[in-house]
């Protein structure tokens, strides 16, 4: 049973990474993340069970509301995630005539529509978000919880962070700053646009991953903003969201 659960988790994580990577490519190809007030993409190959997680990751990456749809025949099922200060539910309510089903709250929505209506919906949603969203809300201000050098991260600290679970909308993983760290060993590609490696921790190297425009230098000192979680083995892992070399 435990092995089956592990295999399912690995498979699901693979699906998540694939959807995030493909959605990022579509967003860059079909829109402009630096200009658009909302990022919308859809694909027939995307499993709707991972769309919310993928949208959440991309919303953090681009600091924009993100809505992703998986097309199944004549029906497209989607999930959206927002950023602080932008009610994705209220704004999408202005184009609710497109939806077959629609629900959610300020920071997360679920919706479905006819596949043939997706292009018109995307255009209408982009227009209403451009009108309703304050441009200042789209300027990322990285507010981290505290300075936490990676070389003090150990099991005792991770146990304290476990008490903050579960994480999700309304309770994101805390963001920390480490002012002086470096890559241990070499970097390796992760998916189509990510990278992975390791940084020094108290109990040994801490694996990390970075996505999109986050560029980690292969050598030399760097400062990072990062989030901590546990990997499949239970050991700490980091997601780097900003780098200053």
C-alpha positions as CSV (number, residue, x, y, z in Angstrom):
1,X,0.0,0.0,0.0
2,X,2.8,2.5,0.9
3,X,4.6,1.7,-2.3
4,X,1.4,2.3,-4.3
5,X,0.9,5.7,-2.6
6,X,4.5,6.7,-3.3
7,X,4.1,5.7,-6.9
8,X,0.9,7.7,-7.2
9,X,2.5,10.7,-5.6
10,X,5.5,10.5,-8.0
11,X,3.1,10.2,-10.9
12,X,1.0,13.2,-9.7
13,X,4.1,15.3,-9.2
14,X,5.2,14.4,-12.8
15,X,1.8,15.6,-14.1
16,X,2.1,18.8,-12.1
17,X,5.6,19.6,-13.5
18,X,4.4,18.8,-17.0
19,X,1.4,21.0,-16.8
20,X,3.4,23.9,-15.3
21,X,6.0,23.6,-18.0
22,X,3.5,23.4,-20.9
23,X,1.3,26.2,-19.4
24,X,4.4,28.5,-19.0
25,X,5.2,27.9,-22.7
26,X,1.7,28.7,-23.8
27,X,1.5,31.8,-21.6
28,X,4.8,33.1,-23.1
29,X,3.7,32.2,-26.7
30,X,0.1,33.4,-26.5
31,X,0.4,36.4,-24.2
32,X,2.7,38.8,-22.4
33,X,3.2,38.1,-18.7
34,X,4.7,41.6,-18.2
35,X,1.6,43.3,-19.7
36,X,-1.4,41.1,-19.2
37,X,-3.4,41.5,-15.9
38,X,-4.4,37.8,-16.0
39,X,-2.7,34.8,-17.6
40,X,-5.0,32.2,-19.2
41,X,-4.1,29.0,-21.0
42,X,-5.8,25.7,-21.9
43,X,-4.9,22.3,-23.4
44,X,-6.5,19.0,-24.2
45,X,-3.6,17.1,-22.5
46,X,-3.9,18.8,-19.1
47,X,-5.4,16.7,-16.3
48,X,-7.9,18.9,-14.4
49,X,-6.8,17.3,-11.1
50,X,-3.5,19.2,-11.1
51,X,-4.7,22.5,-12.6
52,X,-5.2,24.3,-9.3
53,X,-1.7,23.5,-8.1
54,X,-0.2,24.4,-11.4
55,X,-2.1,27.7,-11.5
56,X,-1.0,28.5,-7.9
57,X,2.7,28.0,-8.8
58,X,2.5,30.1,-11.9
59,X,0.6,32.9,-10.1
60,X,3.4,33.1,-7.6
61,X,6.0,33.0,-10.4
62,X,4.5,35.8,-12.5
63,X,2.6,37.6,-9.7
64,X,-0.5,37.6,-11.8
65,X,-3.9,35.7,-11.5
66,X,-3.6,32.5,-13.5
67,X,-6.5,30.4,-15.0
68,X,-5.8,27.0,-16.6
69,X,-8.2,24.9,-18.4
70,X,-8.2,21.2,-19.4
71,X,-10.3,20.5,-22.5
72,X,-12.2,17.2,-22.6
73,X,-14.3,17.0,-25.8
74,X,-16.8,19.9,-25.9
75,X,-16.3,20.9,-22.2
76,X,-13.3,22.8,-20.7
77,X,-12.8,22.6,-16.9
78,X,-10.6,25.2,-15.3
79,X,-9.1,26.3,-12.1
80,X,-7.8,29.7,-11.2
81,X,-5.6,31.2,-8.5
82,X,-5.0,34.8,-7.7
83,X,-2.6,37.1,-5.8
84,X,-3.2,39.3,-2.8
85,X,-5.4,42.3,-3.5
86,X,-7.1,40.8,-6.6
87,X,-10.4,39.0,-6.2
88,X,-10.4,36.6,-9.1
89,X,-13.9,35.5,-8.2
90,X,-15.5,39.0,-8.3
91,X,-13.8,39.9,-11.6
92,X,-14.6,36.6,-13.3
93,X,-18.2,37.1,-12.2
94,X,-18.4,39.9,-14.8
95,X,-17.9,37.3,-17.6
96,X,-19.9,34.6,-15.9
97,X,-22.2,34.3,-18.9
98,X,-19.6,32.1,-20.5
99,X,-19.6,29.5,-17.6
100,X,-21.5,26.3,-17.3
101,X,-20.4,26.0,-13.7
102,X,-18.6,28.6,-11.6
103,X,-17.6,29.0,-7.9
104,X,-14.9,29.9,-5.5
105,X,-13.7,32.9,-3.5
106,X,-11.3,35.8,-3.7
107,X,-8.2,33.8,-4.2
108,X,-9.3,30.6,-6.0
109,X,-12.0,29.6,-8.5
110,X,-13.2,26.7,-10.4
111,X,-15.2,27.0,-13.6
112,X,-16.3,25.1,-16.8
113,X,-17.4,26.3,-20.2
114,X,-17.9,25.0,-23.7
115,X,-14.5,24.3,-25.4
116,X,-15.6,26.3,-28.4
117,X,-16.2,29.4,-26.2
118,X,-12.6,29.3,-24.7
119,X,-11.0,31.9,-27.2
120,X,-13.9,34.4,-26.7
121,X,-13.8,33.9,-22.9
122,X,-10.0,34.5,-22.8
123,X,-10.4,37.7,-24.7
124,X,-13.3,38.9,-22.6
125,X,-11.5,38.0,-19.3
126,X,-8.3,39.7,-20.4
127,X,-10.3,42.9,-21.1
128,X,-12.2,42.9,-17.8
129,X,-9.0,42.1,-15.7
130,X,-7.2,44.9,-17.5
131,X,-10.0,47.3,-16.6
132,X,-10.5,46.1,-13.0
133,X,-7.0,45.3,-11.7
134,X,-4.9,48.1,-10.1
135,X,-1.5,47.9,-11.9
136,X,0.1,48.4,-8.5
137,X,-1.3,45.1,-7.4
138,X,0.7,43.4,-10.1
139,X,4.0,44.7,-8.8
140,X,5.6,42.0,-6.8
141,X,6.7,43.0,-3.3
142,X,8.7,40.2,-1.7
143,X,7.9,40.2,1.9
144,X,9.7,37.4,3.7
145,X,9.0,36.1,7.1
146,X,12.5,36.3,8.4
147,X,16.2,36.0,7.7
148,X,16.9,32.2,7.8
149,X,20.4,31.2,6.7
150,X,20.2,27.8,5.0
151,X,23.1,26.5,7.0
152,X,21.0,26.5,10.2
153,X,18.2,24.5,8.7
154,X,17.9,21.1,10.4
155,X,15.3,18.6,11.5
156,X,14.4,20.5,14.7
157,X,13.6,23.6,12.6
158,X,11.6,21.5,10.1
159,X,9.6,20.0,12.9
160,X,8.7,23.5,14.0
161,X,7.6,24.5,10.5
162,X,5.5,21.3,10.3
163,X,3.3,22.9,12.9
164,X,2.3,25.6,10.3
165,X,0.7,23.0,8.0
166,X,-1.5,22.6,6.1
167,X,-0.5,25.1,3.5
168,X,-2.6,26.4,0.7
169,X,-4.8,29.5,-0.1
170,X,-4.8,31.8,2.9
171,X,-1.8,30.0,4.5
172,X,1.1,29.9,2.0
173,X,4.4,28.4,2.9
174,X,6.6,31.1,4.6
175,X,9.2,32.9,2.5
176,X,12.7,33.1,4.0
177,X,15.8,35.0,3.1
178,X,19.3,33.6,3.2
179,X,21.9,36.3,2.6
180,X,24.9,34.2,1.9
181,X,24.8,30.7,0.3
182,X,26.1,28.9,-2.8
183,X,25.5,25.9,-5.0
184,X,27.1,22.6,-3.8
185,X,28.1,20.4,-6.6
186,X,26.6,21.0,-10.1
187,X,23.3,22.3,-11.5
188,X,21.0,20.1,-13.6
189,X,18.0,20.9,-15.8
190,X,14.5,20.4,-14.4
191,X,11.7,20.0,-16.9
192,X,11.8,22.5,-19.8
193,X,12.6,25.7,-17.9
194,X,13.7,24.8,-14.4
195,X,16.9,23.8,-12.7
196,X,17.8,21.8,-9.6
197,X,20.9,21.5,-7.3
198,X,21.8,21.7,-3.7
199,X,22.9,24.3,-1.1
200,X,24.6,23.8,2.3
201,X,22.4,23.0,5.3
202,X,23.3,22.1,8.8
203,X,22.8,18.4,8.4
204,X,24.1,18.2,4.8
205,X,23.2,19.6,1.4
206,X,19.6,20.8,0.9
207,X,18.2,20.0,-2.5
208,X,16.6,22.9,-4.3
209,X,14.6,23.6,-7.4
210,X,14.0,26.8,-9.3
211,X,11.6,27.6,-12.1
212,X,11.1,30.0,-15.0
213,X,13.1,33.2,-14.9
214,X,14.9,32.3,-11.6
215,X,18.5,31.9,-12.6
216,X,20.9,30.3,-10.1
217,X,24.6,30.9,-10.6
218,X,26.6,27.7,-10.8
219,X,29.4,29.1,-8.5
220,X,30.1,31.9,-6.2
221,X,28.1,33.4,-3.3
222,X,24.4,34.4,-3.7
223,X,21.5,35.6,-1.7
224,X,18.2,33.8,-2.1
225,X,14.5,34.1,-1.2
226,X,13.2,30.6,-0.7
227,X,10.5,28.3,0.7
228,X,11.1,25.1,2.6
229,X,9.1,21.8,2.4
230,X,9.8,18.1,2.9
231,X,10.9,15.9,0.0
232,X,9.7,12.3,-0.5
233,X,12.3,11.1,2.0
234,X,11.1,13.6,4.6
235,X,14.3,15.7,4.4
236,X,14.2,19.4,3.8
237,X,13.9,20.8,0.2
238,X,13.9,24.4,-1.0
239,X,12.1,26.2,-3.7
240,X,14.1,29.3,-4.7
241,X,11.9,32.2,-5.9
242,X,14.5,35.0,-6.1
243,X,18.3,35.2,-6.5
244,X,20.8,38.0,-6.1
245,X,24.3,37.0,-7.0
